[in-house]
Amino acid sequence: MGIVVLRQDGKTDEWKRALRNFAPEVPVYSAEEPHPKAEIEMALVWKHPKGSLSEYPNLKCIASSGAGVDFIFKDTQAPLHLPITRVVDPILAKDMAEHVIATVFAHLKNVNTYKLQQFDQTWKSRTYLRMKEVTIGILGLGELGAFTATELSAIGFKVQGWSRSQKKITSVTTFNGPDQLDLFLGSTDVLVCLLPLTPNTQGILNKKIFEKLPKNAFLINVARGGHLNDDDLLEALDSGHLSGAALDVFHTEPLPGPHPFWQHPKVHMSPHCASVSDTESVVPQIIANYKRLKTGKALENEISKTQGY
């Protein structure tokens, strides 16, 4: 019996080594090396090659090594009847909150604009915003969204959040359901998307949403590229309705060279690095779930198939 690591980002050996160091008694294999496929019970995956999961006839669990699982559902050959787990990790949440906080301040204090002016040798001061003048709206109040909202509130921001179902978070004004979405958007100056990507949220960042935000609102997408309608964002930026956007995730990664985001002065990009799973922090929960699997116990952080997260 054992675990196979399936990923395509060059980090397979790093994860295999971390798993083996933490639990030497557990057989761990890379998909690239010879291994007994019939003995594999758990697949630890991150954007694995499509179809690769179907090669393991006795697989009992698919474990995402990150907070997201949308890529698993995109694999039409994956054995989706099996339990699927995701990572819930305080370090992952803290990293996300820090990235969002840095991005918000860069927007408020014109940091990105001044960097562009430097390239043009333009010396021009601009009006900046203060914390008390803006309301941060978190779209999605799951583990990452709720923690980010709390961290923003703790440093003095006015924070509100929207979720599908009702949530209560200390010092954060919460909205829920379709009937309260417009009210949430209408008072949001900086919109941060931290929704899971599901069929219901695919393309949710679109023209209808943007039009309901106040003029000069700013967008931060650190969830998934599939949430965003790229053309609608470009239209909202070019019309002047949105003041800018900070994007960490894209439909295709790396972003293709011809894409207009590369050269757009109001689009600020980072290469899907807002929050990256740390092996030392995540591996213990992977091994704990593997042992639960072996003993027939309920798995931790198992997702809902109907909700997709």
Backbone as numpy.savetxt, mean C-alpha at the origin, in Angstrom:
# Nx Ny Nz CAx CAy CAz Cx Cy Cz
7.97 -31.74 4.45 7.13 -30.55 4.45 8.01 -29.30 4.45
7.46 -28.15 4.05 8.30 -26.97 4.06 7.63 -25.75 3.44
8.45 -24.70 3.29 8.00 -23.41 2.75 8.78 -23.12 1.48
8.11 -22.60 0.46 8.80 -22.12 -0.74 8.62 -20.62 -0.84
9.68 -19.92 -1.23 9.64 -18.46 -1.40 9.50 -18.17 -2.89
8.43 -17.48 -3.24 8.13 -17.15 -4.63 8.02 -15.64 -4.79
8.97 -15.04 -5.45 8.94 -13.60 -5.72 9.84 -13.31 -6.93
9.76 -12.08 -7.44 10.49 -11.74 -8.67 11.27 -10.44 -8.53
11.61 -10.06 -7.30 12.26 -8.76 -7.09 13.71 -8.85 -6.67
14.29 -10.05 -6.79 15.69 -10.20 -6.42 15.94 -10.38 -4.93
14.86 -10.50 -4.13 15.01 -10.61 -2.68 14.72 -12.02 -2.15
14.63 -12.97 -3.06 14.30 -14.34 -2.65 15.31 -14.89 -1.65
16.59 -14.77 -1.94 17.62 -15.32 -1.05 17.61 -14.64 0.30
17.33 -13.33 0.31 17.26 -12.59 1.58 16.16 -13.16 2.49
15.00 -13.42 1.91 13.89 -13.96 2.69 14.15 -15.41 3.10
14.72 -16.18 2.19 15.03 -17.58 2.52 16.03 -17.64 3.68
17.04 -16.81 3.61 18.07 -16.77 4.67 17.45 -16.36 6.02
16.59 -15.35 5.99 15.96 -14.88 7.23 15.08 -15.96 7.85
14.33 -16.68 7.01 13.48 -17.76 7.51 14.32 -18.88 8.12
15.38 -19.25 7.45 16.23 -20.34 7.93 16.95 -19.94 9.21
17.39 -18.70 9.31 18.08 -18.24 10.52 17.14 -18.25 11.72
15.89 -17.88 11.49 14.93 -17.81 12.60 14.44 -19.19 13.02
14.27 -20.07 12.03 13.74 -21.41 12.33 14.51 -22.45 11.52
15.72 -22.81 11.96 16.55 -23.76 11.20 15.89 -25.11 10.99
14.93 -25.45 11.85 14.28 -26.75 11.74 13.24 -26.83 10.63
12.86 -25.67 10.08 11.83 -25.64 9.04 12.49 -25.67 7.65
12.15 -26.61 6.81 12.71 -26.64 5.44 12.20 -25.44 4.63
13.12 -24.65 4.11 12.77 -23.47 3.32 13.51 -23.54 1.99
12.77 -23.30 0.90 13.37 -23.41 -0.43 13.08 -22.16 -1.25
13.98 -21.89 -2.15 13.73 -20.90 -3.20 13.10 -21.62 -4.38
12.20 -20.94 -5.06 11.56 -21.55 -6.24 12.56 -21.80 -7.35
13.70 -21.08 -7.29 14.70 -21.20 -8.36 15.62 -22.40 -8.17
15.63 -23.01 -6.99 16.52 -24.14 -6.74 15.73 -25.44 -6.79
16.38 -26.57 -6.98 15.67 -27.85 -6.93 15.04 -28.04 -5.55
13.76 -28.41 -5.54 13.09 -28.60 -4.26 11.91 -29.55 -4.44
11.52 -30.24 -3.37 10.44 -31.24 -3.45 9.07 -30.56 -3.46
8.55 -30.29 -4.64 7.30 -29.53 -4.75 6.13 -30.22 -4.07
6.14 -31.55 -4.06 5.03 -32.28 -3.44 5.03 -32.16 -1.92
6.14 -31.68 -1.33 6.23 -31.56 0.12 5.97 -30.14 0.63
5.78 -29.20 -0.28 5.59 -27.81 0.12 4.16 -27.59 0.63
4.06 -27.01 1.84 2.75 -26.74 2.44 2.42 -25.25 2.47
3.43 -24.40 2.50 3.20 -22.96 2.54 4.03 -22.28 1.47
3.41 -21.32 0.74 4.14 -20.50 -0.23 4.17 -19.07 0.29
5.38 -18.56 0.48 5.56 -17.16 0.89 5.79 -16.35 -0.37
4.85 -15.47 -0.69 4.83 -14.87 -2.03 4.83 -13.35 -1.99
5.36 -12.78 -3.05 5.23 -11.35 -3.33 5.35 -11.17 -4.85
4.21 -10.87 -5.47 4.16 -10.69 -6.93 4.88 -11.85 -7.63
4.48 -13.04 -7.26 5.06 -14.27 -7.77 4.76 -14.43 -9.27
5.50 -15.27 -9.98 5.17 -15.55 -11.38 3.78 -16.17 -11.47
2.95 -15.65 -12.32 1.58 -16.16 -12.44 1.61 -17.63 -12.87
0.81 -18.42 -12.20 0.75 -19.84 -12.50 1.67 -20.69 -11.66
2.64 -20.06 -10.97 3.64 -20.85 -10.23 3.05 -21.56 -9.03
1.99 -21.03 -8.43 1.41 -21.65 -7.24 0.73 -22.99 -7.58
0.32 -23.14 -8.81 -0.38 -24.36 -9.22 0.57 -25.56 -9.31
1.86 -25.33 -9.15 2.85 -26.40 -9.25 3.01 -27.18 -7.96
2.28 -26.78 -6.90 2.46 -27.41 -5.58 1.17 -28.14 -5.19
1.12 -29.45 -5.41 -0.13 -30.20 -5.25 -0.62 -30.31 -3.81
0.28 -30.15 -2.84 -0.11 -30.30 -1.44 -0.02 -28.98 -0.66
-0.08 -27.88 -1.39 -0.04 -26.57 -0.76 -1.25 -26.38 0.14
-1.03 -25.82 1.33 -2.12 -25.62 2.29 -2.36 -24.16 2.64
-1.42 -23.27 2.27 -1.57 -21.85 2.63 -0.74 -20.98 1.69
-1.30 -19.84 1.31 -0.58 -18.82 0.54 -0.37 -17.63 1.46
0.88 -17.30 1.72 1.21 -16.22 2.66 1.85 -15.06 1.91
1.18 -13.91 1.90 1.79 -12.71 1.34 2.85 -12.20 2.30
3.99 -11.76 1.77 5.04 -11.22 2.62 4.88 -9.72 2.84
3.76 -9.17 2.38 3.45 -7.76 2.60 2.02 -7.60 3.07
1.60 -6.34 3.19 0.25 -6.06 3.67 -0.80 -6.30 2.59
-0.41 -6.25 1.33 -1.35 -6.40 0.23 -1.45 -7.83 -0.27
-2.62 -8.17 -0.82 -2.83 -9.51 -1.38 -3.46 -9.43 -2.77
-3.66 -8.24 -3.30 -4.35 -8.07 -4.58 -3.66 -8.83 -5.71
-2.33 -8.92 -5.66 -1.57 -9.60 -6.71 -1.89 -11.10 -6.74
-2.26 -11.66 -5.61 -2.61 -13.08 -5.56 -3.89 -13.33 -6.35
-4.87 -12.45 -6.18 -6.14 -12.62 -6.88 -6.01 -12.39 -8.39
-4.96 -11.70 -8.80 -4.73 -11.48 -10.22 -4.20 -12.73 -10.92
-3.73 -13.69 -10.14 -3.22 -14.94 -10.69 -4.40 -15.89 -10.88
-4.89 -16.00 -12.09 -6.09 -16.80 -12.36 -5.87 -18.30 -12.15
-4.61 -18.72 -12.07 -4.31 -20.13 -11.86 -4.02 -20.46 -10.39
-4.05 -19.44 -9.53 -3.74 -19.67 -8.12 -4.85 -20.47 -7.44
-4.50 -21.33 -6.51 -5.51 -22.11 -5.76 -6.17 -21.23 -4.69
-7.11 -20.42 -5.12 -7.70 -19.42 -4.24 -8.64 -20.01 -3.19
-8.87 -21.31 -3.24 -9.66 -21.95 -2.19 -8.87 -22.11 -0.90
-7.54 -21.98 -0.99 -6.69 -22.15 0.18 -6.72 -20.90 1.06
-6.39 -21.03 2.34 -6.26 -19.85 3.20 -5.18 -18.91 2.67
-5.45 -17.61 2.73 -4.50 -16.59 2.30 -4.26 -15.65 3.48
-3.00 -15.43 3.82 -2.67 -14.54 4.93 -1.88 -13.34 4.43
-1.88 -12.30 5.23 -1.12 -11.10 4.91 -0.31 -10.68 6.13
0.56 -9.71 5.94 1.40 -9.22 7.03 0.70 -8.06 7.74
0.64 -8.14 9.05 0.24 -7.01 9.89 1.41 -6.74 10.81
2.10 -5.64 10.57 3.39 -5.42 11.22 3.52 -3.97 11.67
3.84 -3.72 12.95 3.96 -2.33 13.42 5.07 -1.55 12.73
6.14 -2.21 12.34 7.22 -1.50 11.64 6.74 -1.05 10.26
6.01 -1.93 9.58 5.45 -1.59 8.27 4.52 -0.38 8.39
3.68 -0.38 9.41 2.75 0.72 9.62 3.49 2.02 9.97
4.51 1.92 10.80 5.29 3.09 11.18 6.00 3.69 9.98
6.58 2.83 9.15 7.26 3.31 7.94 6.29 4.05 7.02
5.09 3.49 6.87 4.09 4.14 6.02 3.71 5.51 6.57
3.46 5.58 7.87 3.08 6.85 8.48 4.18 7.89 8.30
5.43 7.49 8.47 6.54 8.43 8.33 6.64 8.95 6.89
6.43 8.06 5.92 6.48 8.48 4.52 5.37 9.50 4.23
4.17 9.21 4.71 3.04 10.11 4.47 3.29 11.45 5.15
3.78 11.45 6.37 4.07 12.70 7.09 5.10 13.53 6.33
6.17 12.87 5.86 7.20 13.59 5.09 6.61 14.19 3.82
5.74 13.43 3.16 5.14 13.90 1.91 4.20 15.06 2.15
3.44 15.02 3.24 2.54 16.12 3.57 3.33 17.39 3.83
4.39 17.30 4.60 5.19 18.50 4.89 5.88 19.03 3.64
6.33 18.15 2.78 6.94 18.59 1.52 5.95 19.41 0.70
4.68 18.99 0.75 3.63 19.75 0.05 3.36 21.08 0.73
3.18 21.07 2.03 2.85 22.30 2.76 3.93 23.36 2.60
5.18 22.94 2.61 6.29 23.89 2.61 6.97 24.04 1.24
6.32 23.53 0.18 6.78 23.75 -1.20 8.15 23.11 -1.50
8.50 22.07 -0.76 9.82 21.46 -0.94 10.00 20.94 -2.36
8.99 20.27 -2.90 9.11 19.71 -4.25 9.22 20.81 -5.30
8.44 21.86 -5.12 8.47 22.97 -6.08 9.83 23.67 -6.06
10.40 23.87 -4.90 11.70 24.52 -4.81 12.80 23.67 -5.45
12.66 22.35 -5.39 13.65 21.49 -6.05 13.59 21.68 -7.56
12.37 21.80 -8.10 12.23 22.05 -9.54 12.79 23.42 -9.89
12.54 24.41 -9.04 13.06 25.75 -9.30 14.59 25.76 -9.29
15.18 24.91 -8.45 16.64 24.85 -8.39 17.22 24.43 -9.73
16.57 23.44 -10.37 17.06 22.98 -11.67 17.00 24.10 -12.71
16.00 24.99 -12.58 15.84 26.10 -13.52 16.55 27.37 -13.07
17.25 27.29 -11.93 17.91 28.45 -11.34 16.92 29.61 -11.14
15.75 29.24 -10.60 14.71 30.22 -10.32 14.67 30.52 -8.83
14.84 31.79 -8.49 14.81 32.22 -7.09 13.46 32.91 -6.86
12.51 32.15 -6.29 11.17 32.68 -6.10 10.53 32.04 -4.87
10.21 32.87 -3.89 9.54 32.33 -2.70 8.06 32.16 -2.98
7.45 31.21 -2.30 6.04 30.91 -2.49 5.33 30.86 -1.14
4.04 31.13 -1.17 3.25 31.07 0.05 3.16 29.64 0.54
3.44 29.43 1.82 3.36 28.08 2.36 2.13 27.93 3.25
1.81 26.68 3.57 0.66 26.37 4.41 1.12 25.94 5.80
0.28 26.17 6.78 0.55 25.73 8.15 -0.33 24.53 8.49
0.11 23.76 9.46 -0.61 22.56 9.84 -2.07 22.85 10.18
-2.31 23.93 10.87 -3.66 24.23 11.32 -4.59 24.64 10.18
-4.02 24.88 9.00 -4.81 25.37 7.87 -5.31 24.24 6.96
-4.88 23.02 7.23 -5.26 21.93 6.32 -5.88 20.77 7.09
-6.77 20.08 6.41 -7.36 18.86 6.95 -6.88 17.68 6.11
-6.29 16.69 6.78 -5.80 15.50 6.10 -6.92 14.47 6.11
-7.24 13.92 4.94 -8.27 12.89 4.84 -7.66 11.56 4.44
-7.84 10.55 5.26 -7.30 9.22 4.98 -8.41 8.37 4.38
-8.21 7.94 3.15 -9.18 7.09 2.46 -8.79 5.64 2.72
-9.50 4.98 3.64 -9.15 3.63 4.05 -8.58 3.61 5.45
-9.30 3.01 6.39 -8.88 3.01 7.80 -8.61 1.59 8.30
-7.87 0.83 7.50 -7.41 -0.48 7.94 -6.20 -0.31 8.85
-5.37 -1.34 8.95 -4.21 -1.28 9.84 -3.29 -0.10 9.51
-2.96 0.07 8.24 -2.05 1.16 7.85 -2.73 2.51 7.93
-3.97 2.58 7.44 -4.68 3.85 7.42 -4.96 4.39 8.81
-5.42 3.52 9.70 -5.73 3.95 11.06 -4.48 4.41 11.80
-3.38 3.68 11.62 -2.14 4.06 12.29 -1.63 5.39 11.74
-1.67 5.56 10.43 -1.22 6.81 9.82 -2.06 7.99 10.29
-3.37 7.78 10.37 -4.26 8.84 10.85 -3.91 9.24 12.28
-3.65 8.25 13.12 -3.31 8.52 14.51 -1.99 9.28 14.63
-1.00 8.90 13.84 0.30 9.56 13.87 0.20 11.02 13.39
-0.57 11.26 12.36 -0.76 12.63 11.87 -1.47 13.48 12.92
-2.46 12.90 13.56 -3.18 13.63 14.61 -2.27 13.95 15.78
-1.39 13.01 16.13 -0.52 13.18 17.29 0.44 14.34 17.14
0.79 14.69 15.90 1.72 15.81 15.71 0.99 17.12 15.44
-0.34 17.10 15.50 -1.08 18.34 15.45 -1.96 18.60 14.24
-2.04 17.65 13.32 -2.90 17.84 12.16 -4.36 17.56 12.50
-5.24 18.25 11.81 -6.65 17.90 11.85 -6.83 16.75 10.86
-7.30 15.60 11.36 -7.34 14.39 10.54 -8.75 13.81 10.54
-9.17 13.38 9.37 -10.42 12.65 9.24 -10.18 11.45 8.33
-11.07 10.48 8.43 -10.88 9.27 7.63 -12.20 8.70 7.18
-12.14 7.98 6.06 -13.33 7.31 5.53 -13.03 5.83 5.36
-14.01 5.01 5.68 -13.88 3.56 5.50 -15.23 2.99 5.09
-15.20 1.77 4.60 -16.43 1.12 4.14 -17.39 0.91 5.31
-16.84 0.45 6.44 -17.65 0.24 7.63 -17.23 1.23 8.72
-18.04 1.37 9.72 -17.79 2.37 10.76 -16.56 2.03 11.59
-15.71 3.04 11.82 -14.52 2.90 12.66 -14.50 4.03 13.67
-13.94 3.77 14.84 -13.75 4.79 15.85 -12.28 4.89 16.19
-11.69 6.07 15.96 -10.28 6.30 16.21 -10.14 7.57 17.03
-9.46 7.50 18.14 -9.30 8.65 19.02 -8.69 9.83 18.28
-9.30 10.99 18.41 -8.85 12.26 17.83 -8.93 12.32 16.31
-9.62 11.37 15.71 -9.81 11.36 14.25 -11.31 11.33 13.95
-11.76 12.27 13.13 -13.15 12.28 12.72 -13.35 11.22 11.64
-14.32 10.34 11.83 -14.48 9.24 10.89 -15.81 9.32 10.15
-15.76 8.91 8.90 -16.92 8.79 8.02 -16.97 7.36 7.51
-18.14 6.90 7.12 -18.20 5.55 6.59 -19.35 5.39 5.59
-19.15 4.48 4.68 -20.19 4.14 3.71 -20.33 5.15 2.59
-21.00 4.75 1.51 -21.17 5.62 0.35 -21.87 6.94 0.66
-22.80 6.93 1.60 -23.58 8.12 1.89 -22.75 9.24 2.53
-21.61 8.89 3.14 -20.80 9.90 3.82 -19.52 10.24 3.06
-19.33 9.62 1.90 -18.09 9.85 1.15 -17.98 11.28 0.67
-19.05 11.83 0.12 -19.00 13.21 -0.40 -18.70 14.21 0.71
-19.28 14.01 1.87 -19.04 14.91 3.00 -17.58 14.87 3.41
-17.03 13.67 3.42 -15.61 13.49 3.74 -14.72 14.20 2.73
-15.00 13.99 1.45 -14.16 14.57 0.40 -14.25 16.10 0.40
-15.44 16.62 0.64 -15.63 18.07 0.55 -14.85 18.88 1.56
-14.39 18.23 2.64 -13.62 18.94 3.67 -12.20 18.42 3.78
-11.72 17.73 2.75 -10.37 17.16 2.75 -9.44 17.99 1.86
-8.38 18.52 2.45 -7.40 19.32 1.69 -6.26 18.46 1.14
-5.89 17.43 1.88 -4.87 16.48 1.42 -5.48 15.09 1.53
-5.69 14.44 0.40 -6.31 13.12 0.37 -5.23 12.04 0.27
-5.20 11.14 1.26 -4.23 10.06 1.29 -4.95 8.74 1.06
-4.62 8.06 -0.02 -5.27 6.77 -0.31 -4.49 5.63 0.31
-5.16 4.92 1.24 -4.58 3.74 1.86 -5.59 2.59 1.85
-6.39 2.55 0.81 -7.38 1.50 0.64 -6.72 0.20 0.15
-7.30 -0.95 0.48 -6.88 -2.17 -0.20 -7.40 -2.14 -1.64
-6.71 -2.80 -2.54 -7.16 -2.85 -3.93 -8.07 -4.05 -4.12
-9.34 -3.79 -4.42 -10.34 -4.82 -4.66 -11.14 -4.41 -5.89
-11.98 -5.28 -6.41 -12.83 -4.87 -7.54 -13.66 -3.62 -7.22
-14.02 -3.42 -5.96 -14.82 -2.26 -5.59 -14.02 -0.97 -5.51
-12.71 -1.08 -5.29 -11.89 0.14 -5.18 -11.03 0.39 -6.42
-11.05 -0.52 -7.37 -10.29 -0.33 -8.62 -10.73 0.97 -9.29
-9.77 1.86 -9.56 -10.08 3.11 -10.24 -10.87 4.12 -9.43
-10.87 3.98 -8.10 -11.68 4.87 -7.26 -11.16 6.31 -7.27
-9.87 6.49 -7.51 -9.31 7.84 -7.59 -9.50 8.34 -9.02
-10.68 8.92 -9.25 -11.06 9.32 -10.61 -11.67 10.70 -10.63
-12.16 11.10 -11.78 -12.68 12.45 -11.97 -13.79 12.79 -10.98
-14.70 11.84 -10.71 -15.80 12.10 -9.79 -15.29 12.42 -8.39
-14.28 11.68 -7.97 -13.70 11.93 -6.64 -12.98 13.27 -6.62
-12.17 13.53 -7.63 -11.38 14.76 -7.66 -12.27 16.00 -7.65
-13.38 15.95 -8.38 -14.26 17.10 -8.46 -14.92 17.42 -7.12
-15.01 16.44 -6.24 -15.64 16.66 -4.95 -14.66 17.18 -3.90
-13.38 17.15 -4.20 -12.38 17.72 -3.31 -12.35 19.24 -3.47
-11.96 19.97 -2.43 -11.83 21.44 -2.57 -10.79 21.80 -3.62
-10.94 22.95 -4.22 -9.94 23.43 -5.19 -8.59 23.55 -4.49
-7.55 23.14 -5.18 -6.16 23.13 -4.70 -5.87 21.99 -3.72
-6.76 21.03 -3.65 -6.48 19.85 -2.83 -5.28 19.10 -3.42
-4.65 18.27 -2.57 -3.44 17.54 -2.95 -3.69 16.06 -2.74
-3.22 15.23 -3.67 -3.43 13.78 -3.60 -2.14 13.05 -3.26
-2.23 12.10 -2.33 -1.13 11.19 -2.03 -1.65 9.77 -2.20
-1.06 9.01 -3.12 -1.46 7.61 -3.30 -0.29 6.70 -2.92
-0.46 6.02 -1.78 0.56 5.08 -1.31 -0.05 3.68 -1.17
-1.17 3.45 -1.85 -1.86 2.17 -1.76 -1.47 1.27 -2.92
-2.18 1.39 -4.05 -1.88 0.62 -5.25 -2.14 1.48 -6.48
-1.37 1.23 -7.54 -1.55 1.97 -8.77 -2.92 1.79 -9.37
-3.52 0.60 -9.13 -4.84 0.31 -9.67 -5.95 1.17 -9.12
-5.70 1.87 -8.03 -6.71 2.78 -7.50 -6.88 4.03 -8.36
-5.87 4.38 -9.12 -5.83 5.68 -9.79 -6.16 5.59 -11.27
-7.03 6.51 -11.72 -7.23 6.73 -13.14 -6.23 7.81 -13.56
-5.18 7.42 -14.24 -4.09 8.34 -14.57 -4.57 9.54 -15.39
-5.38 9.29 -16.39 -5.84 10.37 -17.26 -6.70 11.38 -16.49
-7.52 10.88 -15.57 -8.36 11.79 -14.78 -7.50 12.66 -13.86
-6.43 12.07 -13.33 -5.54 12.87 -12.48 -4.86 13.96 -13.30
-4.35 13.62 -14.47 -3.69 14.62 -15.31 -4.64 15.75 -15.67
-5.91 15.41 -15.94 -6.90 16.43 -16.26 -7.13 17.35 -15.06
-7.24 16.77 -13.87 -7.48 17.57 -12.66 -6.29 18.46 -12.33
-5.08 17.99 -12.61 -3.88 18.80 -12.39 -3.77 19.93 -13.40
-3.99 19.61 -14.66 -3.85 20.60 -15.73 -4.93 21.68 -15.67
-6.10 21.32 -15.16 -7.18 22.31 -15.03 -6.97 23.22 -13.84
-6.07 22.84 -12.95 -5.80 23.64 -11.76 -6.67 23.28 -10.56
-7.54 22.28 -10.72 -8.40 21.92 -9.59 -7.58 21.27 -8.47
-6.69 20.35 -8.83 -5.76 19.78 -7.85 -4.43 20.51 -7.95
-3.82 20.77 -6.80 -2.55 21.50 -6.79 -1.36 20.60 -7.06
-1.54 19.29 -6.86 -0.43 18.38 -7.10 -0.77 16.98 -6.62
0.16 16.07 -6.86 -0.03 14.68 -6.44 1.32 14.05 -6.15
1.37 13.27 -5.08 2.56 12.48 -4.75 2.18 11.02 -4.89
2.87 10.32 -5.79 2.51 8.94 -6.12 3.68 8.00 -5.81
3.38 6.94 -5.07 4.39 5.94 -4.75 4.12 4.63 -5.48
2.93 4.51 -6.07 2.51 3.26 -6.72 1.91 3.55 -8.09
2.06 2.58 -9.01 1.67 2.81 -10.39 1.11 1.53 -11.00
0.38 1.69 -12.11 -0.21 0.53 -12.78 0.87 -0.44 -13.24
1.92 0.10 -13.82 3.07 -0.71 -14.25 4.30 -0.20 -13.53
5.03 -1.12 -12.91 6.24 -0.75 -12.17 7.42 -1.58 -12.64
8.55 -0.93 -13.00 8.76 0.51 -13.02 7.85 1.23 -14.02
7.59 2.51 -13.77 6.75 3.30 -14.66 7.43 3.43 -16.03
6.72 3.12 -17.12 7.33 3.22 -18.45 7.83 4.62 -18.76
8.92 4.69 -19.50 9.55 5.97 -19.83 8.67 7.00 -20.50
7.77 6.61 -21.43 6.95 7.61 -22.12 5.81 8.17 -21.27
5.57 7.64 -20.08 4.41 8.07 -19.30 4.52 9.56 -18.95
3.43 10.31 -19.08 3.46 11.76 -18.81 3.76 12.13 -17.36
3.59 11.20 -16.42 3.91 11.52 -15.03 5.37 11.92 -14.85
6.26 11.32 -15.65 7.69 11.58 -15.47 8.04 13.06 -15.57
7.44 13.75 -16.50 7.81 15.14 -16.78 6.81 16.16 -16.23
5.76 15.68 -15.57 4.74 16.63 -15.12 5.21 17.37 -13.87
5.20 18.70 -13.88 5.73 19.46 -12.73 4.90 19.33 -11.46
3.67 18.87 -11.55 2.83 18.74 -10.36 2.75 17.31 -9.84
3.46 16.40 -10.49 3.47 15.00 -10.05 4.82 14.70 -9.42
4.80 14.23 -8.20 6.02 13.91 -7.46 6.02 12.41 -7.16
7.05 11.72 -7.63 7.03 10.26 -7.62 8.11 9.66 -6.71
7.79 8.51 -6.17 8.77 7.66 -5.49 8.53 6.22 -5.96
9.58 5.39 -5.97 9.50 4.07 -6.61 8.95 2.96 -5.72
7.70 3.07 -5.31 7.02 2.07 -4.48 7.89 1.70 -3.29
8.24 2.71 -2.51 9.16 2.49 -1.39 8.63 3.07 -0.09
7.36 3.48 -0.06 6.82 4.13 1.14 6.92 3.25 2.36
6.67 1.96 2.19 6.68 1.04 3.32 7.05 -0.35 2.80
8.20 -0.85 3.20 8.73 -2.11 2.69 8.84 -3.11 3.84
8.33 -4.31 3.62 8.37 -5.33 4.68 9.80 -5.62 5.11
10.03 -5.58 6.41 11.34 -5.88 6.98 11.40 -7.35 7.37
12.36 -8.08 6.84 12.40 -9.52 7.06 12.50 -9.88 8.55
13.31 -9.15 9.29 13.51 -9.48 10.70 12.23 -9.32 11.50
11.39 -8.37 11.08 10.14 -8.12 11.79 9.03 -9.07 11.34
9.02 -9.43 10.05 7.92 -10.20 9.48 8.11 -11.71 9.64
9.33 -12.18 9.53 9.59 -13.63 9.55 9.00 -14.35 10.77
9.09 -13.79 11.97 8.51 -14.50 13.12 7.02 -14.82 12.96
6.24 -13.91 12.37 4.82 -14.21 12.21 4.58 -15.22 11.09
5.47 -15.26 10.10 5.35 -16.28 9.05 5.59 -17.67 9.63
6.64 -17.78 10.42 6.95 -19.07 11.03 5.87 -19.47 12.03
5.36 -18.50 12.78 4.29 -18.81 13.73 3.06 -19.36 13.01
2.74 -18.78 11.86 1.60 -19.28 11.09 1.89 -20.65 10.48
3.13 -20.87 10.09 3.50 -22.19 9.55 3.29 -23.27 10.63
3.68 -22.97 11.84 3.51 -23.93 12.93 2.03 -24.12 13.26
1.24 -23.05 13.14 -0.21 -23.17 13.33 -0.80 -24.08 12.25
-0.30 -23.89 11.04 -0.77 -24.71 9.92 -0.48 -26.19 10.19
0.70 -26.47 10.70 1.12 -27.84 10.95 0.29 -28.49 12.06
-0.16 -27.68 13.02 -0.89 -28.24 14.17 -2.40 -28.07 14.04
-2.84 -27.53 12.90 -4.27 -27.41 12.67 -4.94 -26.26 13.38
-4.16 -25.29 13.87 -4.73 -24.13 14.56 -5.15 -23.06 13.56
-6.03 -22.17 13.99 -6.47 -21.06 13.13 -5.29 -20.15 12.81
-5.21 -19.70 11.55 -4.11 -18.85 11.13 -4.35 -17.40 11.53
-3.27 -16.71 11.82 -3.37 -15.29 12.14 -3.33 -14.48 10.85
-4.04 -13.35 10.85 -4.06 -12.41 9.72 -4.54 -13.04 8.42
-5.47 -13.98 8.55 -6.08 -14.57 7.36 -7.07 -13.57 6.77
-7.05 -13.41 5.47 -7.91 -12.42 4.82 -9.30 -12.99 4.56
-10.23 -12.08 4.29 -11.57 -12.46 3.86 -11.58 -12.55 2.35
-11.95 -13.69 1.81 -12.00 -13.85 0.35 -13.07 -12.95 -0.28
-14.19 -12.77 0.43 -15.27 -11.96 -0.13 -14.92 -10.49 -0.18
-14.16 -10.02 0.82 -13.76 -8.62 0.85 -12.49 -8.36 0.05
-11.66 -9.39 -0.08 -10.41 -9.25 -0.82 -9.28 -8.67 -0.03
-9.41 -8.62 1.30 -8.33 -8.11 2.16 -8.55 -8.60 3.60
